[in-house]
Amino acid sequence: MNRKQELLSHLPSVDEVLKSGYGSEWLGTYPRRYVLAAIREGIDLRRKEILEGTTADVSVESMVPDITARVEKLSSLSLRPVINATGIVIHTNLGRSVLSEKAVENMTRIATQYSNLEFDLGTGKRGKRYSHIKKLLREITGAEDGFAVNNNAAAVLLCLSALAKGREVIVSRGELVEIGGSFRVPDVMAQSGAALKEVGTTNKTHLHDYERAMNDSTALILKVHQSNYRITGFTEDVSIEKLAAFGHGRNIPVMHDLGSGCLINLKPYGIHTEPSVQEILKSGVDIVTFSGDKLLGGPQAGLILGRKECIEKIQKHPLTRAVRIDKLTLAALEATLLEYADEEHAKENIPTVKMLLEDPEKIRARAKKIAVLLRRDLKDAAIEIIKDSSQAGGGSLPEVNFPTFAVSIKPGKITVNELEERLRSGRPSIVARIKGDSLILDPRTISTEEVEAVVKGVRAALR
Ligand SMILES: *Cc1c(COP(=O)(O)O)cnc(C)c1O
């Protein structure tokens, strides 16, 4: 037997590694299948190293760090937090809205105990899951009635199915949009069983276009927020006020899919493009729908508000059960809505709203902090603070520029693409933007608590 073969014969078996003190420690923490796989891989690696002559150590101890790293990796969760350094507040790929503390607390409370989800504590009889947010929705928005389903796509599908199946829905050609993530108005319409009646042209639709499209099978007039798409120049559309009045005159309900739906009056912030949900409802529209996790800043949900008679009809549709909101989402949504009972609380406590409305000077302060810490020990990267603009994201407020101050890093030794990739694959992952040959970190979406991790991550990536 030569030296290498002798060493190989002393390699521990999987069972021997498992029976060492480390084995029981791993088994207490990680799933058995991953512990076994990691040990097998660890032994295989050692066998290879011995054959290559790079080591002669066959002790279990010497293999522990490698096996521990492997079992940790095998058992790690796929869905995990990342640091959003893009400045895009409602970043759909990064999970849209971050929940408020109260929303999270309430979710935990309801998740870990039984609740009165569908139980009326007054009568001891079966209750309604939607009852928990009805009063709040009415008070905050001024709507007659309202409830919530799985998401806004489901809300639109459900409303169309309940109000217009087998009949016609009039929509302006300029509003037949695709939102991304495969929400396309004509496709949703087809799924609902309603027939799309397109009116007007891409750039202009007049009230008389709607008038002409009316017939005996007209069930609904639908207005859709164009979200991340804009027609500019020679354009015209019919306001929701005019459409609502028109619909009422002919006894046809009017629905507005708002997409984002903002409950805060943005005019004091110089944002005039987006009327609030409250204002839209005042126009007399019968139904509005919007997302829970866009400008509202809550969990994924689709809110349906409007006239009591319409809401009741929608709730009775069998699809309501298929797209119903789950109790954890409901818990987060109720707590989020409660913040809106006092607008100042909403601005302070709901991260999405707070980040969007944050004073640029405060963002500059975080940018400065990051830049100062980075400059301290990164001599060959050019680090600057630049004026830039952040985006709302999620198809919300597409024309609004949110002035910001960002940290620009021009790496000296590696390319900017390498830097971006290293940050993305680090732990925690940091997702940033590239602009020319610099990497941009926008502190609008980086919380004070995350500043340290960002600095550490960039340092490690540039080393
Ligand atoms: C985002 C959006 C939707 C889809 O909402 P989800 O909550 O993502 O399902 C539908 N309509 C419009 C106009 C939107 O902007």
The ligand as an SDF file (V2000), in Angstrom:
LIG
                    3D

 15 15  0  0  0  0  0  0  0  0999 V2000
  -50.3740   47.0800  -10.4460 C   0  0  0  0  0  0  0  0  0  0  0  0
  -51.6420   47.1530  -11.1780 C   0  0  0  0  0  0  0  0  0  0  0  0
  -52.5120   46.0550  -11.2280 C   0  0  0  0  0  0  0  0  0  0  0  0
  -52.1600   44.7510  -10.5720 C   0  0  0  0  0  0  0  0  0  0  0  0
  -52.1520   44.8670   -9.1870 O   0  0  0  0  0  0  0  0  0  0  0  0
  -51.5180   43.6870   -8.2820 P   0  0  0  0  0  0  0  0  0  0  0  0
  -51.8130   44.1060   -6.9000 O   0  0  0  0  0  0  0  0  0  0  0  0
  -50.0740   43.6380   -8.6280 O   0  0  0  0  0  0  0  0  0  0  0  0
  -52.2210   42.4290   -8.6650 O   0  0  0  0  0  0  0  0  0  0  0  0
  -53.6900   46.1980  -11.9070 C   0  0  0  0  0  0  0  0  0  0  0  0
  -54.0260   47.3380  -12.5160 N   0  0  0  0  0  0  0  0  0  0  0  0
  -53.2130   48.4200  -12.5000 C   0  0  0  0  0  0  0  0  0  0  0  0
  -53.6350   49.6710  -13.2200 C   0  0  0  0  0  0  0  0  0  0  0  0
  -51.9850   48.3710  -11.8330 C   0  0  0  0  0  0  0  0  0  0  0  0
  -51.1710   49.4380  -11.8260 O   0  0  0  0  0  0  0  0  0  0  0  0
  1  2  1  0
  2  3  1  0
  2 14  2  0
  3  4  1  0
  3 10  2  0
  4  5  1  0
  5  6  1  0
  6  7  2  0
  6  8  1  0
  6  9  1  0
 10 11  1  0
 11 12  2  0
 12 13  1  0
 12 14  1  0
 14 15  1  0
M  END
$$$$
